[in-house]
Amino acid sequence: METKTVSAEIVFPVEFYDVDSMRVVWHGNYVKYLEKCRCALLDSIGYGYMQMVDDGYAFPVTDIKIKYIRSLRFGETARVKAVLVEYENRIKINYEIYNDKTGILTTKAESTQMAVNISTGESSFICPETFIKKVENLLASQD
């Protein structure tokens, strides 16, 4: 039996402005790549950052872990895959970044976000019901 998941992938060229003098992607730019894929994932759920704000919540990143395995270089094409692994109490996403041409895994990462009520500034230890329902509807549609 196949496990149901909510995931998204993006593919993009490694641009010159993302690399150092040796034409290797600067380590801090990988966070930007994760964010691009996280936005694609949240949009696929129908709960992107604008919907969060409309719902009265912000979701700041509370933790991020990155394991650099191999470098991406200028002129290569990157493929980022994001998989939602938690959504009821927090948003936790696992990522893998590949060299799209070779299929070689270059980076593994994980991010965690928590809901904060915009009007009160208080942390919420459960995600908004709107978000949970959207994820559960998406998972149910995989039947």
mmCIF file of the C-alpha atoms, coordinates in Angstrom:
data_MODEL
# 
_entry.id   MODEL 
# 
loop_
_atom_site.group_PDB 
_atom_site.id 
_atom_site.type_symbol 
_atom_site.label_atom_id 
_atom_site.label_alt_id 
_atom_site.label_comp_id 
_atom_site.label_asym_id 
_atom_site.label_entity_id 
_atom_site.label_seq_id 
_atom_site.pdbx_PDB_ins_code 
_atom_site.Cartn_x 
_atom_site.Cartn_y 
_atom_site.Cartn_z 
_atom_site.occupancy 
_atom_site.B_iso_or_equiv 
_atom_site.pdbx_formal_charge 
_atom_site.auth_seq_id 
_atom_site.auth_comp_id 
_atom_site.auth_asym_id 
_atom_site.auth_atom_id 
_atom_site.pdbx_PDB_model_num 
ATOM 1   C CA . MET A 1 1   ? 0.000  0.000  0.000   1.00 0.00 ? 1   MET A CA 1 
ATOM 2   C CA . GLU A 1 2   ? 1.389  3.372  -1.040  1.00 0.00 ? 2   GLU A CA 1 
ATOM 3   C CA . THR A 1 3   ? 1.718  6.055  1.621   1.00 0.00 ? 3   THR A CA 1 
ATOM 4   C CA . LYS A 1 4   ? -0.131 9.265  0.875   1.00 0.00 ? 4   LYS A CA 1 
ATOM 5   C CA . THR A 1 5   ? 1.997  12.401 0.876   1.00 0.00 ? 5   THR A CA 1 
ATOM 6   C CA . VAL A 1 6   ? 1.712  16.030 0.032   1.00 0.00 ? 6   VAL A CA 1 
ATOM 7   C CA . SER A 1 7   ? 4.728  17.129 -1.969  1.00 0.00 ? 7   SER A CA 1 
ATOM 8   C CA . ALA A 1 8   ? 5.957  19.578 -4.573  1.00 0.00 ? 8   ALA A CA 1 
ATOM 9   C CA . GLU A 1 9   ? 8.970  19.879 -6.856  1.00 0.00 ? 9   GLU A CA 1 
ATOM 10  C CA . ILE A 1 10  ? 10.592 22.804 -8.584  1.00 0.00 ? 10  ILE A CA 1 
ATOM 11  C CA . VAL A 1 11  ? 13.364 22.891 -11.185 1.00 0.00 ? 11  VAL A CA 1 
ATOM 12  C CA . PHE A 1 12  ? 15.509 25.944 -11.933 1.00 0.00 ? 12  PHE A CA 1 
ATOM 13  C CA . PRO A 1 13  ? 18.933 26.894 -13.288 1.00 0.00 ? 13  PRO A CA 1 
ATOM 14  C CA . VAL A 1 14  ? 21.723 27.735 -10.857 1.00 0.00 ? 14  VAL A CA 1 
ATOM 15  C CA . GLU A 1 15  ? 22.243 31.422 -11.507 1.00 0.00 ? 15  GLU A CA 1 
ATOM 16  C CA . PHE A 1 16  ? 25.540 33.310 -11.458 1.00 0.00 ? 16  PHE A CA 1 
ATOM 17  C CA . TYR A 1 17  ? 24.354 35.576 -8.624  1.00 0.00 ? 17  TYR A CA 1 
ATOM 18  C CA . ASP A 1 18  ? 23.979 32.518 -6.335  1.00 0.00 ? 18  ASP A CA 1 
ATOM 19  C CA . VAL A 1 19  ? 27.592 31.349 -6.593  1.00 0.00 ? 19  VAL A CA 1 
ATOM 20  C CA . ASP A 1 20  ? 30.918 32.339 -5.086  1.00 0.00 ? 20  ASP A CA 1 
ATOM 21  C CA . SER A 1 21  ? 34.146 33.116 -6.947  1.00 0.00 ? 21  SER A CA 1 
ATOM 22  C CA . MET A 1 22  ? 34.688 29.385 -7.542  1.00 0.00 ? 22  MET A CA 1 
ATOM 23  C CA . ARG A 1 23  ? 31.225 29.137 -9.213  1.00 0.00 ? 23  ARG A CA 1 
ATOM 24  C CA . VAL A 1 24  ? 29.898 26.975 -6.357  1.00 0.00 ? 24  VAL A CA 1 
ATOM 25  C CA . VAL A 1 25  ? 26.529 27.846 -4.809  1.00 0.00 ? 25  VAL A CA 1 
ATOM 26  C CA . TRP A 1 26  ? 27.139 29.810 -1.605  1.00 0.00 ? 26  TRP A CA 1 
ATOM 27  C CA . HIS A 1 27  ? 25.827 27.740 1.325   1.00 0.00 ? 27  HIS A CA 1 
ATOM 28  C CA . GLY A 1 28  ? 23.305 30.376 2.448   1.00 0.00 ? 28  GLY A CA 1 
ATOM 29  C CA . ASN A 1 29  ? 21.502 30.299 -0.899  1.00 0.00 ? 29  ASN A CA 1 
ATOM 30  C CA . TYR A 1 30  ? 20.287 26.765 -0.261  1.00 0.00 ? 30  TYR A CA 1 
ATOM 31  C CA . VAL A 1 31  ? 17.841 28.241 2.265   1.00 0.00 ? 31  VAL A CA 1 
ATOM 32  C CA . LYS A 1 32  ? 16.424 30.379 -0.553  1.00 0.00 ? 32  LYS A CA 1 
ATOM 33  C CA . TYR A 1 33  ? 15.994 27.237 -2.669  1.00 0.00 ? 33  TYR A CA 1 
ATOM 34  C CA . LEU A 1 34  ? 14.125 25.549 0.181   1.00 0.00 ? 34  LEU A CA 1 
ATOM 35  C CA . GLU A 1 35  ? 11.861 28.586 0.522   1.00 0.00 ? 35  GLU A CA 1 
ATOM 36  C CA . LYS A 1 36  ? 11.041 28.544 -3.191  1.00 0.00 ? 36  LYS A CA 1 
ATOM 37  C CA . CYS A 1 37  ? 9.958  24.923 -2.946  1.00 0.00 ? 37  CYS A CA 1 
ATOM 38  C CA . ARG A 1 38  ? 8.133  25.478 0.366   1.00 0.00 ? 38  ARG A CA 1 
ATOM 39  C CA . CYS A 1 39  ? 6.067  28.204 -1.354  1.00 0.00 ? 39  CYS A CA 1 
ATOM 40  C CA . ALA A 1 40  ? 5.245  25.809 -4.198  1.00 0.00 ? 40  ALA A CA 1 
ATOM 41  C CA . LEU A 1 41  ? 4.193  23.154 -1.678  1.00 0.00 ? 41  LEU A CA 1 
ATOM 42  C CA . LEU A 1 42  ? 1.995  25.521 0.333   1.00 0.00 ? 42  LEU A CA 1 
ATOM 43  C CA . ASP A 1 43  ? 0.441  26.904 -2.861  1.00 0.00 ? 43  ASP A CA 1 
ATOM 44  C CA . SER A 1 44  ? -0.378 23.341 -3.979  1.00 0.00 ? 44  SER A CA 1 
ATOM 45  C CA . ILE A 1 45  ? -2.245 22.894 -0.693  1.00 0.00 ? 45  ILE A CA 1 
ATOM 46  C CA . GLY A 1 46  ? -4.098 26.166 -1.275  1.00 0.00 ? 46  GLY A CA 1 
ATOM 47  C CA . TYR A 1 47  ? -2.622 27.717 1.860   1.00 0.00 ? 47  TYR A CA 1 
ATOM 48  C CA . GLY A 1 48  ? 0.227  29.952 0.747   1.00 0.00 ? 48  GLY A CA 1 
ATOM 49  C CA . TYR A 1 49  ? 1.528  32.879 2.750   1.00 0.00 ? 49  TYR A CA 1 
ATOM 50  C CA . MET A 1 50  ? -1.240 35.243 1.632   1.00 0.00 ? 50  MET A CA 1 
ATOM 51  C CA . GLN A 1 51  ? -3.904 32.730 2.695   1.00 0.00 ? 51  GLN A CA 1 
ATOM 52  C CA . MET A 1 52  ? -2.167 32.392 6.070   1.00 0.00 ? 52  MET A CA 1 
ATOM 53  C CA . VAL A 1 53  ? -2.356 36.153 6.587   1.00 0.00 ? 53  VAL A CA 1 
ATOM 54  C CA . ASP A 1 54  ? -5.984 36.228 5.447   1.00 0.00 ? 54  ASP A CA 1 
ATOM 55  C CA . ASP A 1 55  ? -6.628 33.503 8.058   1.00 0.00 ? 55  ASP A CA 1 
ATOM 56  C CA . GLY A 1 56  ? -4.921 35.660 10.729  1.00 0.00 ? 56  GLY A CA 1 
ATOM 57  C CA . TYR A 1 57  ? -1.692 33.670 11.078  1.00 0.00 ? 57  TYR A CA 1 
ATOM 58  C CA . ALA A 1 58  ? 1.990  33.989 10.388  1.00 0.00 ? 58  ALA A CA 1 
ATOM 59  C CA . PHE A 1 59  ? 4.187  30.891 10.261  1.00 0.00 ? 59  PHE A CA 1 
ATOM 60  C CA . PRO A 1 60  ? 7.755  31.856 11.174  1.00 0.00 ? 60  PRO A CA 1 
ATOM 61  C CA . VAL A 1 61  ? 10.482 29.274 10.705  1.00 0.00 ? 61  VAL A CA 1 
ATOM 62  C CA . THR A 1 62  ? 11.468 27.956 14.137  1.00 0.00 ? 62  THR A CA 1 
ATOM 63  C CA . ASP A 1 63  ? 14.083 25.442 13.045  1.00 0.00 ? 63  ASP A CA 1 
ATOM 64  C CA . ILE A 1 64  ? 16.012 24.584 9.916   1.00 0.00 ? 64  ILE A CA 1 
ATOM 65  C CA . LYS A 1 65  ? 18.560 21.827 9.383   1.00 0.00 ? 65  LYS A CA 1 
ATOM 66  C CA . ILE A 1 66  ? 20.678 21.403 6.278   1.00 0.00 ? 66  ILE A CA 1 
ATOM 67  C CA . LYS A 1 67  ? 23.062 18.590 5.355   1.00 0.00 ? 67  LYS A CA 1 
ATOM 68  C CA . TYR A 1 68  ? 25.329 19.554 2.462   1.00 0.00 ? 68  TYR A CA 1 
ATOM 69  C CA . ILE A 1 69  ? 26.358 16.460 0.524   1.00 0.00 ? 69  ILE A CA 1 
ATOM 70  C CA . ARG A 1 70  ? 27.656 17.807 -2.808  1.00 0.00 ? 70  ARG A CA 1 
ATOM 71  C CA . SER A 1 71  ? 27.913 21.244 -4.326  1.00 0.00 ? 71  SER A CA 1 
ATOM 72  C CA . LEU A 1 72  ? 25.728 22.726 -6.998  1.00 0.00 ? 72  LEU A CA 1 
ATOM 73  C CA . ARG A 1 73  ? 27.584 24.859 -9.531  1.00 0.00 ? 73  ARG A CA 1 
ATOM 74  C CA . PHE A 1 74  ? 26.845 27.690 -11.910 1.00 0.00 ? 74  PHE A CA 1 
ATOM 75  C CA . GLY A 1 75  ? 25.234 26.443 -15.108 1.00 0.00 ? 75  GLY A CA 1 
ATOM 76  C CA . GLU A 1 76  ? 23.719 23.327 -13.556 1.00 0.00 ? 76  GLU A CA 1 
ATOM 77  C CA . THR A 1 77  ? 19.997 22.807 -13.059 1.00 0.00 ? 77  THR A CA 1 
ATOM 78  C CA . ALA A 1 78  ? 18.678 22.116 -9.568  1.00 0.00 ? 78  ALA A CA 1 
ATOM 79  C CA . ARG A 1 79  ? 15.598 20.105 -8.654  1.00 0.00 ? 79  ARG A CA 1 
ATOM 80  C CA . VAL A 1 80  ? 14.132 20.582 -5.180  1.00 0.00 ? 80  VAL A CA 1 
ATOM 81  C CA . LYS A 1 81  ? 11.541 18.240 -3.701  1.00 0.00 ? 81  LYS A CA 1 
ATOM 82  C CA . ALA A 1 82  ? 9.568  19.185 -0.574  1.00 0.00 ? 82  ALA A CA 1 
ATOM 83  C CA . VAL A 1 83  ? 7.434  16.699 1.376   1.00 0.00 ? 83  VAL A CA 1 
ATOM 84  C CA . LEU A 1 84  ? 5.043  17.746 4.143   1.00 0.00 ? 84  LEU A CA 1 
ATOM 85  C CA . VAL A 1 85  ? 5.674  15.452 7.126   1.00 0.00 ? 85  VAL A CA 1 
ATOM 86  C CA . GLU A 1 86  ? 3.705  17.236 9.894   1.00 0.00 ? 86  GLU A CA 1 
ATOM 87  C CA . TYR A 1 87  ? 0.751  19.598 9.635   1.00 0.00 ? 87  TYR A CA 1 
ATOM 88  C CA . GLU A 1 88  ? -1.469 19.382 12.730  1.00 0.00 ? 88  GLU A CA 1 
ATOM 89  C CA . ASN A 1 89  ? 0.668  21.006 15.431  1.00 0.00 ? 89  ASN A CA 1 
ATOM 90  C CA . ARG A 1 90  ? 3.306  22.609 13.234  1.00 0.00 ? 90  ARG A CA 1 
ATOM 91  C CA . ILE A 1 91  ? 4.436  22.608 9.633   1.00 0.00 ? 91  ILE A CA 1 
ATOM 92  C CA . LYS A 1 92  ? 7.411  20.319 9.163   1.00 0.00 ? 92  LYS A CA 1 
ATOM 93  C CA . ILE A 1 93  ? 8.819  19.767 5.692   1.00 0.00 ? 93  ILE A CA 1 
ATOM 94  C CA . ASN A 1 94  ? 11.614 17.501 4.460   1.00 0.00 ? 94  ASN A CA 1 
ATOM 95  C CA . TYR A 1 95  ? 13.586 18.537 1.378   1.00 0.00 ? 95  TYR A CA 1 
ATOM 96  C CA . GLU A 1 96  ? 15.965 16.965 -1.073  1.00 0.00 ? 96  GLU A CA 1 
ATOM 97  C CA . ILE A 1 97  ? 17.947 18.949 -3.622  1.00 0.00 ? 97  ILE A CA 1 
ATOM 98  C CA . TYR A 1 98  ? 19.331 17.200 -6.696  1.00 0.00 ? 98  TYR A CA 1 
ATOM 99  C CA . ASN A 1 99  ? 21.484 18.043 -9.662  1.00 0.00 ? 99  ASN A CA 1 
ATOM 100 C CA . ASP A 1 100 ? 18.651 17.620 -12.163 1.00 0.00 ? 100 ASP A CA 1 
ATOM 101 C CA . LYS A 1 101 ? 20.870 16.450 -15.028 1.00 0.00 ? 101 LYS A CA 1 
ATOM 102 C CA . THR A 1 102 ? 22.794 13.772 -13.114 1.00 0.00 ? 102 THR A CA 1 
ATOM 103 C CA . GLY A 1 103 ? 20.121 12.929 -10.527 1.00 0.00 ? 103 GLY A CA 1 
ATOM 104 C CA . ILE A 1 104 ? 22.764 13.156 -7.793  1.00 0.00 ? 104 ILE A CA 1 
ATOM 105 C CA . LEU A 1 105 ? 21.476 14.166 -4.352  1.00 0.00 ? 105 LEU A CA 1 
ATOM 106 C CA . THR A 1 106 ? 23.296 17.319 -3.250  1.00 0.00 ? 106 THR A CA 1 
ATOM 107 C CA . THR A 1 107 ? 21.461 18.442 -0.120  1.00 0.00 ? 107 THR A CA 1 
ATOM 108 C CA . LYS A 1 108 ? 18.988 17.177 2.489   1.00 0.00 ? 108 LYS A CA 1 
ATOM 109 C CA . ALA A 1 109 ? 17.103 19.560 4.744   1.00 0.00 ? 109 ALA A CA 1 
ATOM 110 C CA . GLU A 1 110 ? 14.215 19.981 7.143   1.00 0.00 ? 110 GLU A CA 1 
ATOM 111 C CA . SER A 1 111 ? 12.272 23.064 8.200   1.00 0.00 ? 111 SER A CA 1 
ATOM 112 C CA . THR A 1 112 ? 9.777  23.597 10.995  1.00 0.00 ? 112 THR A CA 1 
ATOM 113 C CA . GLN A 1 113 ? 7.280  26.441 11.245  1.00 0.00 ? 113 GLN A CA 1 
ATOM 114 C CA . MET A 1 114 ? 4.756  27.262 13.937  1.00 0.00 ? 114 MET A CA 1 
ATOM 115 C CA . ALA A 1 115 ? 1.553  29.238 13.763  1.00 0.00 ? 115 ALA A CA 1 
ATOM 116 C CA . VAL A 1 116 ? 1.469  32.661 15.409  1.00 0.00 ? 116 VAL A CA 1 
ATOM 117 C CA . ASN A 1 117 ? -1.759 34.608 15.743  1.00 0.00 ? 117 ASN A CA 1 
ATOM 118 C CA . ILE A 1 118 ? -1.069 37.914 14.000  1.00 0.00 ? 118 ILE A CA 1 
ATOM 119 C CA . SER A 1 119 ? -3.486 40.000 16.084  1.00 0.00 ? 119 SER A CA 1 
ATOM 120 C CA . THR A 1 120 ? -2.295 38.755 19.491  1.00 0.00 ? 120 THR A CA 1 
ATOM 121 C CA . GLY A 1 121 ? 1.289  37.714 18.706  1.00 0.00 ? 121 GLY A CA 1 
ATOM 122 C CA . GLU A 1 122 ? 0.672  34.479 20.603  1.00 0.00 ? 122 GLU A CA 1 
ATOM 123 C CA . SER A 1 123 ? 2.040  31.143 19.460  1.00 0.00 ? 123 SER A CA 1 
ATOM 124 C CA . SER A 1 124 ? -0.473 28.476 18.588  1.00 0.00 ? 124 SER A CA 1 
ATOM 125 C CA . PHE A 1 125 ? 0.397  24.895 19.368  1.00 0.00 ? 125 PHE A CA 1 
ATOM 126 C CA . ILE A 1 126 ? -2.030 23.621 16.762  1.00 0.00 ? 126 ILE A CA 1 
ATOM 127 C CA . CYS A 1 127 ? -2.287 24.682 13.148  1.00 0.00 ? 127 CYS A CA 1 
ATOM 128 C CA . PRO A 1 128 ? -5.364 26.604 11.996  1.00 0.00 ? 128 PRO A CA 1 
ATOM 129 C CA . GLU A 1 129 ? -8.336 24.378 11.188  1.00 0.00 ? 129 GLU A CA 1 
ATOM 130 C CA . THR A 1 130 ? -8.465 25.808 7.653   1.00 0.00 ? 130 THR A CA 1 
ATOM 131 C CA . PHE A 1 131 ? -4.944 24.538 6.931   1.00 0.00 ? 131 PHE A CA 1 
ATOM 132 C CA . ILE A 1 132 ? -5.531 21.106 8.486   1.00 0.00 ? 132 ILE A CA 1 
ATOM 133 C CA . LYS A 1 133 ? -8.721 20.632 6.456   1.00 0.00 ? 133 LYS A CA 1 
ATOM 134 C CA . LYS A 1 134 ? -6.987 21.634 3.211   1.00 0.00 ? 134 LYS A CA 1 
ATOM 135 C CA . VAL A 1 135 ? -4.196 19.098 3.822   1.00 0.00 ? 135 VAL A CA 1 
ATOM 136 C CA . GLU A 1 136 ? -6.645 16.353 4.796   1.00 0.00 ? 136 GLU A CA 1 
ATOM 137 C CA . ASN A 1 137 ? -8.799 17.042 1.709   1.00 0.00 ? 137 ASN A CA 1 
ATOM 138 C CA . LEU A 1 138 ? -5.713 16.843 -0.498  1.00 0.00 ? 138 LEU A CA 1 
ATOM 139 C CA . LEU A 1 139 ? -4.670 13.550 1.115   1.00 0.00 ? 139 LEU A CA 1 
ATOM 140 C CA . ALA A 1 140 ? -8.218 12.155 0.763   1.00 0.00 ? 140 ALA A CA 1 
ATOM 141 C CA . SER A 1 141 ? -8.232 13.037 -2.939  1.00 0.00 ? 141 SER A CA 1 
ATOM 142 C CA . GLN A 1 142 ? -5.342 10.598 -3.440  1.00 0.00 ? 142 GLN A CA 1 
ATOM 143 C CA . ASP A 1 143 ? -7.679 7.611  -2.897  1.00 0.00 ? 143 ASP A CA 1 
# 
